[in-house]
Structure formats: C-alpha cells, structure tokens
C-alpha cells in the first residue's frame, strides 16, 4: 500500500500513517490505534485473538555477566532510540559488521539497515537486591516523525533472589526513561576501527561528487530524487528523461548488460567526469575507476513539500565507505578535514542523513539552506 500511495498523483496521494508500535524480534505490546497514527480511514478493527497474545520480547540474562548484544534496524521509516532501564553503561563494539574500539554510550540509536554490536554489563546479585527487582524495561522511541511512538521490551534476570520477578502484562503508565531528542550527534566523530583500516588521506582524493536528495512534486505525483534524477523499478530513466516521466524504460539489469555487451555498456569515464560530474545521462549511472578515491557528499535538500523529506539512511552495496561525519548547513571539506586530523573513521555501509533544521515544511519560504549533510570517502576496489 505504501508504494502504491507514493506513486499516485500529488492531488490524491494519501499518507499511510505512522508506525503504531516498534517490534523487537516480532513482539510488542499493542500499539496505537489507526486514528492515533494518522492512518487514513477506514481503519481495521483489531483482531481480539491476536490482540490478546501481544506481549513484549523478554531477553533473559544472568547476573554479573558481560553480553555481546547485536541490534539490527529492520524499520521501514523510523530511526529508533533504545535504552535499558538502570543499565546506561553500554559500549558499542561493532558497526555494520566491522569491529570498532569500544565507544561508551547510554543508548543505541539505529535506522533502517544499520547494525550495531554493543556490550551490556549485567547487574550483580547484590545490585539486584539493592534495586529490589530483576526485571527492567527496554524502552524504544522513534524520532523525528510527526508522531513519535514509544514501545517496550524487557530485560529479565535468571536469579533465585527474593525480589520482584513478575513480567508486566501492560506497558508502564509513565515511561521509566527520558530519551533525548538530540539525535544528530550520537557517536559522530567517535567510532574508530579496532585495527588500522587503510583510511586514505585527503591528498589521495581525486574528485568530489555531490548527491542532493529531495522530493519533487509534479501533477503526476511526488518523486524522491537525487540530483533531480530518479531511478525506479519500472523506469530507469535512460537517455536523460525527466524525473516525472512515467513511461516504462526498464531494460536489461545493468551488470548483466555489461556482461552481454562489454565496453558498449560502460560509460566513457573521461567524458562523463569532465562534462557531467561523473554521471552518465544516457545510462543514468555514476562512474568510478578501480583504485581512485572519491569523496561523496550527501545533502538533505529542503523542498517545501507538505510531506517533507525526513532524516533517512543511505546504503552502499559492495565495498564499504569511510564515514567522514555529518553536520548542518553547507559541507566545508577544509573544516571537516581538520576534524579528521584527530580521528580515524570506520568503514560503514549504512549511515544516517539527518536534518538539522526545525519544522516540517523547511524551504517553503525559499529558505533553501540545506537541512544537513553527510560525507563519505570511497576507495574503489570492487568492480561493478
């Protein structure tokens, strides 16, 4: 339904609503009702047989242990902030399957497609006895959505202590934790590789590529775009067609096309870089040479549309990228390079492009300051 609505004409597009709950391993208490999550009518009635079986995920641990926890962001739209009641001494040890030096934090913040491994140190039995309980809330909250939902899981200790060990049958009336709304600086310029990762210096960078993402409105619909260009499953926009061209132009998958046609299917690198900044208008692809180092700057562009362009993850297939950090306004390579002089970025494959501006309709008054940027450094080592 979401995909169908997003490609409908702008005049009749209907938003499908916000998340009603956040699942942990498929479990959660009952969520918001349709009218509470801005879902369009008609709302479906809850199924009592399903509703009665709703309950939180219970993670069982032993006292006085150190656990490696792995969290995978399986959400569609939401960035989620996660914290453990009375367990605020977490340490991130890996990001996107790459080991990092331990980075202390009081919460985990995760977006679609991201993966974080972190260390959880459990309470001793004496600490549990002092607290008078062995079951603790895990609080999950979405951020930067029109409606931010709070969901729960449980951390439960296996212990023979005479303390409260009951599993709650409903969420708490008042959230036990206060999670910050300041999400943009979480572990920025903090995560470093556990072992040297060959981070290339600025002197090795051959060129910079800007990728500005925005939503463009036309009578035929709203289009998510990068540099005013689109790619969809039904239209590859070959031959530099307009972003709102709905004519199907799906041909052979690009890598298969290269396999079949060889050099004929590969852009002319020198011409493409010199004339189009690395983008080939006929094939609608960006080019790179094996061995070169490219800085890629992702920009969250204001568009003034009522549905806005939210914070969202960017993912790269194939080789990972060095995450150079993020910030507000316009990217300044010189300023950012000064920060990198004291910091060795980790390799990532999914990072968040934030918005640092307030308000939902940023840009509608022609205030076109970018909402935020993130920079990557790509050392091209994998063909394809």
N, C-alpha and C positions, 0 to 999 in steps of 0.2 A: 504493500500500500504506500509506503514512504516513497519508493521510486516512482510510482505512478503519479503521485501528487507533485513531486518536484519537477516533472517534465510537462505538467499541464500549463496552459496559458496563464499569464500572471493574473488576469482578471478573475479567474475561477479557482486558483490554487488554494488548497485547504491544508493547513498545518495539521500533522497527525497527532500532535500533543507531546508533552514532555514525559520523561521516564516516570513511572508510577512507583517503582522500587528498584533497588540495586541487589542483584542476586550474588551470593557467594557460593560457589560450587553448586549452583542451581537452587539454593534455598534462601528464603527470606520470610519475614512476617508479611501479612497482607499489605498492599501498597495503597497509594492514593486512588480515589475513585476517578472516573472519566472526567467529571466536571471539575475536579480539583487539579487535573493535569493538563487542562486546556485541550483535551481530545475533542474532536468535533462530534456532534450528535449524528445518529443515535448511538447512545452508549450501550454496551452489552451489559447484561446483568451478571454479577458474579455467580459462579457455579459453586453451590454450597459444598459439594463433595470435594472440590479442590480447595476451597477456602478453608475448610476445617483441617486440612492436612498441612497448611502453611506453617512454617516454623523456621527459625534461624539455623544456619550452619553452626555446628558445635565442634570446635577444634580442641582436642584433648591433649594435654601436656603433663609432664612430670615436674615436680618441684626441683629447683636448684639445677636446672639443665640449660644448655645453650642450644637453640634450634636454628637451623637454616630454613627460612621461610621463602617461598617463591610466589610472587604475585604476578598474574597475567591480566592485562587490561583487555577485557572482552566486550566493552561497551561499544555502542554504535555512535553516540554523540557526546557522551559526558566525560569530563575529567573528574576523577573521584579522589577525594582526600580521605585517608584511612588512618585511624589512631586506635590505640589499645588503652582501655581504662587502667590506670595505675601502672602502665608499662610504657613509659615515654623514652626509654633509653634504647632506641633501635639504632642499628648500624647497617647502612647499605653496603653490600659486598660485591654486587654484580649488576650490570645494566645491559639489557638487550643481549644476554648470553656472554658478556665479556667481564672478566673479573676486574674489580676496582680496589683501590685502597679503601679501608673502612672509612665511611663517612657517617658521622653521628647525626641523628635526626629524631624529632619527636613524632613524626608521622610519615606515611608513604603517600605520594601523590602520583597517580597513574592515569594515563589516557589510553585511547584505543590503540591496541597493538603493542604497547610497551610491556617490558618485562623487567621486574626488579627482584633481586635476591637480597634478603636482609637478615641480620642476626637478631633473634629475640631471646633475651635472657630472662628466664622464668624466676619467680619468687621462691625463696627458701620456705620451708615449713614454718620457721619462726616468723617470717614476714607475713605469711598467710594467717598465722594465728593472731598476729597483731592487727591485721586488717579485718579479721572475723569473717572471712569468706574465701571461697575458692573458685568462684565463677565471676568473670569480668566481661563487660561489654566491649565489643569491637564496633566502633562507630564509623560509618561510611557516609560521606556527604558529597553531593555533586556541587560543582562550582561554575560560576559564570553562565548560568542558564536563567531564563525568565522565572522558572520555578526550580529551586534547589531542594532536592529531596534528601531526607535522612533515613538510612537503613541500618540494620544491625546484624551482627553475628556474635558468637560467644566464644570466649577462651575459658576452658574448663579444666581444672586440675584433678588428676587422679591422686587422691590422698585419703587417709583414714582419720584426718583431723576432725574434731567435733566443731565444725564451722558450717555456715550456710552453704550447702552444695546444691540447692534447688535450681532447676532450669526454668527461667521465666517463661510464662505462656503468652506474654504480650510484651511489646516494646515499652521502654520506660516512658513515664508521663512527661518527664523533662530530660533532654539529652544530658548524659553524665559528663560530656566533654564539650569544650568550646573550641572549635576548629577555626583557624584564621581564614579570612577571605583574601589575604595577601598570598597569592599563589605563584606570582611571576618569578620570584627569586628563589624558589625551592631548589637547592643543590646546584644552582647556577655557578659556574666557575669553581666548582668544588670537587666533583668526581674526577679522580685521576687514575691512570692504569696501574694495576698491581705490578706489572713489569713493563719495561720500555716498549712502546708500540710504534716506533718509527715515525712520530709526528713530523711532517715536513714543515720547514720554516717558510716565512713569507717570501724569502728570496727564491724559493722553488716554484712559487705560484706563477703560472703562465698567463692566466686571464681570470676575469670575474664574470659570473653570469647572475643576472637579477631575475628572480621569479616572483612576480607580484600576483597574489591571488585575490580575487574579488568575485562578487556575484553581479552579473549584468542582467538588466531587465529588458525584455522586448515583449511585443504583443503576443508572441508565441510562447512565452514562458520566462522563467528565471534560470540563468545558466551560471554554474560555477566555472570560473575561468582562471587561467594562468597566462599572464601577459596578453589578456584579451583573446585568448585562444582556448578552445575546448577539445576534449577527447571523450568520446562515449563508446559504449559497446556497439551502438548502431551507426555511429558516424565518426570516422577517423579524421574527418576534415582535411582530406588530401587536396593538394592544389590550392592551399590558402583560401578556402571558403570561409564565409562569415561565421562568427561564433554561433549565430542563431539559425544557421542553415540546418533544416531538419531532414534533408534528403539523405538517404542511406548511402554511405560510401565505405562500407566495410569490405576490405579485400582480404588478401592472404595475411595471416599474422606476420608481423614484421620480421621476426627472426627466421621464420620459415621462408619468407620472401627472399631474405639474404641467402639462405641455403639453396634456394632454387635458382635465383638469378645472379648470385655472386655480386661482383662490383657494380652492376647496374642498379642494385637496390641500396647502395651505400652512398650517402651524400658526399659531395666534394668538400672535404674538410676546409681547405684554404678559402674557397669562395664563401662557404656558409659562415665561417667565423668572421671574415672581413666585411661581408655585406649585411649579415643578419644577426650578428652577435652570437653565433653558434647554433641558430635554429634554422632548419631547412623548411621553407614554406611549402614545398611540393609534397614532402613526406610527413610533415608535421612532427618532426623529431629533433632532438638536440644531439649534437655530435661531440665526440671526445676521442682523443688518441691514447692508446695504451702507453703509460709512462708519464703522461702530463699530470700536473697538479692544478686543480681548478677550485676557486672559492665560489661557492653558491650562496647567494643571499636571498632568503625567503622573506617576503614582505606581506604583511596582512593589511590590505588596502581598504580604506573606508569607501563605502559605496552609497550610503544614504538610503538603502532599501529598508522597508519596514521589518523584513525578516533578518536583516543584518548578516554579517559574516563573523561567526564566533571564533573563539580560540579553537584550533584544530591541530591534529598531529600531521606531520609529514613523514612519509616512509620511503626508504630507498631499497630496491631489490639488488641482489648481487653483493658486491663488496660494501662494507660499512663505510661510514664517513666519520671524520673527526668533527665533533660538535664544538664550534667556536663560541657558543654562548648566544645570548639574546638581549634585547633591550628595547626601549621606546624610541619614537621618532625616526630619524633617518640614520642608516648604518654609516659609521665612520670607521673605515678599515684601520687608519692610523691609531685612533684612540683604542680600538679593540685590541690591536696588536700589542699595545702597551700592557694590557691586562694579561695577555697570553704569555708575556715575557716571564711571568711568575707562576705559570700554570701550564700543565701538560694535559690537553683534552683527551678524553676517552673516545674509543670507537663506538658509534651507535648506529642503529638503523631506523629508529623512530623517535622523533623529538617534537615537542610542542611549539607551535607558533602562537604566541599569546597576543592579546590585545591589552595595551597599557592605557587606553583611553576609557573614559567613563561614558555611560549612556548607551542605549541600544541603537540609536539612529545616527551614529557618528558619520559625519561627512555630508549630511543632508543640507547644510547651510554653506556648502562649498568650502568647508574647512578640511582640506584634503591632506592633513598631516597623517602619515601612515600610523596605523594602530600598533605597530610593533614589527620587529624583525628577528630573524634567527639566521646565523651564518654557519655554513658547513665548509669543510675542506675535504675535497675528494682527491685521493691519489688513484688514478685509473689503472687498475691492474687486472680487471676481469673483462674480457671482450664480451660484447652483447649488451 
